[in-house]
Amino acid sequence: QYTEAETLFVRALRYQRDRLPADNPLIGTTLLNLGNLWVDRGRAREAEPLILEAVEILRRKFRPGHWQVASSLSALGACRAAFGRTIEAESLLIRGLAGVVAGGGPAYAQSRERARLVRFYAGIGRRADADRIAAGGVPSIPNP
């Protein structure tokens, strides 16, 4: 199913790029979806430019503090964690979760960003932090 999803995201992205302004948030969302799929498939290095482009599109189109911008930062954090940039990844993942919560993001987005941070902490052996976040703790946003 990953192959089919990738094919559909690539097709959607091509369609959107042909028909929409380059800074349309739909393009940003599709870039994020494809990037997240590639991170999940072990292709973080290929995903990073897509996620970075998505972050920039969403930053230009939404107000500071918008939950979709925060969610894109979390996606970038998960990508960076995949190739061992743990300090940067942690900051982005925390900012992502805290921003989605503070920005009033929908429950599915809050759950997704919480799960990303829990997986990150568990993966680096910080079980107490993983448990705290899993139990509903919301980290404070670190300085960028």
C-alpha positions in Angstrom: 0.0 0.0 0.0 3.0 2.3 0.5 3.8 2.1 -3.2 0.2 3.0 -4.1 0.1 5.9 -1.7 3.4 7.2 -3.0 2.2 7.0 -6.6 -1.0 8.9 -5.6 0.9 11.6 -3.7 3.4 12.1 -6.5 0.5 12.4 -9.0 -1.4 14.8 -6.8 1.7 16.9 -6.3 2.3 17.1 -10.0 -1.4 18.0 -10.6 -1.3 20.7 -7.9 2.0 22.2 -9.1 0.6 22.4 -12.7 -2.6 24.2 -11.6 -2.1 26.1 -8.4 0.1 28.9 -7.3 3.5 27.7 -5.9 2.6 28.8 -2.4 -0.8 27.2 -2.2 -1.2 25.4 1.2 -2.6 22.3 -0.6 0.8 21.9 -2.1 2.4 22.2 1.3 0.1 19.5 2.7 0.8 17.1 -0.2 4.6 17.7 0.2 4.2 16.9 3.9 2.2 13.8 3.2 4.8 12.5 0.7 7.7 13.5 3.0 6.1 11.7 6.0 5.6 8.6 3.8 9.2 8.6 2.8 10.4 9.1 6.4 8.3 6.1 7.4 9.9 4.1 4.5 13.5 4.9 5.6 14.0 7.6 3.0 14.5 10.6 5.3 17.2 12.2 3.2 14.9 12.3 0.2 12.0 13.5 2.4 13.9 16.5 4.0 13.7 18.9 1.0 10.0 18.2 0.6 9.3 18.8 4.2 11.4 22.0 4.2 9.5 23.3 1.2 6.2 22.5 3.0 7.3 24.3 6.1 8.1 27.4 4.1 4.8 27.3 2.2 2.8 26.9 5.4 4.8 29.7 7.2 4.0 32.1 4.3 0.3 31.2 4.1 -0.7 30.9 7.8 -0.3 33.2 10.8 2.4 32.6 13.3 1.3 30.0 15.8 -1.1 28.3 13.4 -1.3 24.6 14.2 -0.5 23.5 10.6 2.9 25.3 10.7 3.6 23.6 14.1 2.7 20.2 12.6 5.1 20.8 9.7 7.8 21.5 12.2 7.1 18.2 14.0 7.3 16.4 10.6 10.7 18.0 10.1 11.8 16.9 13.6 10.8 13.3 12.8 12.8 13.5 9.6 15.9 14.9 11.3 15.6 12.3 14.0 15.7 9.6 11.4 19.2 10.6 10.5 20.5 11.1 14.0 20.2 14.9 14.5 18.7 14.4 17.9 19.1 17.8 19.5 17.6 19.6 16.5 14.9 16.9 16.2 13.9 17.2 19.9 13.5 20.9 19.6 11.3 20.6 16.5 9.2 17.8 17.9 8.5 19.7 21.1 7.7 22.9 19.2 5.5 20.9 16.9 3.4 19.3 19.7 3.2 22.4 21.9 2.3 24.5 18.9 -0.5 22.2 17.7 -1.9 22.1 21.2 -1.6 25.9 21.7 -2.8 26.6 18.2 -6.0 24.6 18.7 -5.1 21.9 16.2 -7.6 19.1 15.8 -7.4 16.0 18.0 -5.9 13.8 15.2 -3.0 16.3 14.8 -2.4 16.5 18.5 -2.4 12.7 18.7 0.0 12.4 15.8 2.5 15.0 17.1 2.3 13.4 20.6 3.0 10.0 19.1 6.0 11.3 17.2 7.5 12.8 20.3 6.8 9.6 22.4 8.5 7.5 19.7 11.5 9.8 19.6 12.0 9.7 23.3 11.5 6.0 23.5 14.0 5.5 20.6 16.7 7.5 22.4 16.1 5.7 25.7 14.3 8.5 27.5 11.5 6.3 28.8 10.4 8.7 31.6 10.0 11.6 29.0 8.1 9.2 26.6 5.7 8.2 29.4 5.1 11.8 30.5 4.2 12.9 27.0 2.1 9.7 26.4 0.2 10.5 29.6 -0.9 13.8 28.2 2.0 16.1 29.3 2.6 19.1 27.0 6.1 20.3 26.8 6.9 23.9 26.9 8.2 25.4 23.7 12.0 25.8 23.7 13.6 28.8 22.1 14.1 28.2 18.4 
